[in-house]
């Protein structure tokens, strides 16, 4: 800034003392320039002091601006009287989003229970002599049993209306019912002779199907005749029975919600791919939730549905306001980051480090923005579900659940304003880079054990049959869960594999529990002790914080209220032989 410009921009008062008399130049617009012309000998030195003080004032002003930016809402209120709108909005948002999630969770629970209860009902209806055992134990072992079970499924399907206690019905395709489809898959051709240890197989798979339509006539045993459906047991791979049933979930009426219509696509599989003499039987269903075409509910007021929709709209508006405020704060942080980098380069000739730059980007605001986006999207889907325009319960639950989780995690930001509660946040933030690097190294060892255990112990241990179960089993061992059962359930058919399993399990437990896990805990503990010591010593942990800490103005000092205004300047210049200057701004 040029000296003359700086003088003209400020409201200046010059008092020049000559002997015992004083002459005022406040009313003469040319007086400042005449006064400075009289000080030719000391002018350059005087102006260098003025500019130095002006630069110091600029540094202090910017330092105060940074300190205000990093204040918590309470301090900002004391500094400028700025009300903590974001804080109050977040508190309100936590309350309403939690209520919304609980309401949707209760509604979704009815949907899940209806699906599970129907699945259990179908197993008891269509699986012969089913007593609730798992799919791994329910099986047939003779050809007669296979035909008997298939006939039983067809009989139960045809007389469904007379035996079911639910509101199940057949699916219609136009004016006719869709059929039950029974299909067998087998090798195209083959000659198998285990006694001679010879076989000849054509690996091409063929499929043969039989359609059975629901009949309007009274049920008779002739309607279930499967004489035209001959199973090729020597070449048989699997037999699948497909049919679709429809139902309506009426329990939602009691909770003032419109019922949904369900399509259950049922598949009963007889799995003979192993040709081991044991055909496993399993029933599964795919569920489609549809809007009922024509409905009428009497005795219940539909106003409750619209009240719930109105509540969801309020939540959307609340999250949108939070999204705007947090986005604005992020934008302010980015602008101030650029300003700080330019300021440091201009005044100190130094470039700002990446860690100092990232302190301007508030990760909590990013978390809240993501939460708001997820909650708004989930609330829109929830409204569509309540109005029966959509039935995407799973997608909606993922969005609302994740959004609510992030909202509650975001509460830690406000807990961090208290020194006794922010130790967790500071420790996690400081330890995170080292933890990630440590986990990357430990994961290499972990994956090596996973692959080794899967390929070696898989044939002899149930927990090592698939790669997914191996990772779950080893992770449980790290935490000390189910350790004895893992050792005990190892089959002893091969002594070499059994001996290998002992070496494998003992080395894994010793390595990960006694070394890896201990080092992991030590890593976090050391970070905690370092942060704790820094808090006790009061040492700033970054160059940015050290720069801000030089500002000693308290929030209630009043200095922050005039930060954005340009106050008048009072410059008092004494006689030429007095080189001291007083600048009051």
Secondary structure, 3 states (H helix, E strand, C coil): CCHHHHHHHCCCCCEEEECCEEEECCCCCCHHHHHHHCCCCCHHHHHHHHHHHHHHHHHHHHHHHHHHHCCCHHHHHHHHCCCCHHHHHHHHHHHHHHHHHHHHHHHHHHHHHHHHHHHHHHHHHHCCCCCCCCCCCCEECCHHHHHHHHHHHHHHHHCHHHHCCCCCEECEECCEECCEEEEEEEEEEEEEECCCCEEEEEEEEEEEEEEECCCCCCCCHHHHCCCCCCCCCCCEEEEEEEEEEEEECHHHHHHCCCCCEEEEEEEEEEECCCCCCCEEEEEEEEEEEECCCCCCCCCCCCHHHHHHHHHHHHHHHHHHHHHHHHHHHHHHHHHHHHHHHHHHHHHCCCCCCHHHHHCCCCHHHHHHHHHHHHHHHHHHHHHHHHCCCCCCHHHHHHHHHHHHHHHHHHHHHHHCCCCCCCHHHHHHHHHHHHHHHHHHHHHHHHHHHHHHHHHHHHHHCHHHCCHHHHHHHHHHHHCCCCHHHHHHCCCCCCHHHHHHHHHHHHHHHHHHHHHHHHHHHHHHHHHHHHHHHHHHHCCCCCHHHHHHHCCCCCHHHCHHHHCCCCCCCEEEECCCCCCCEEEEC
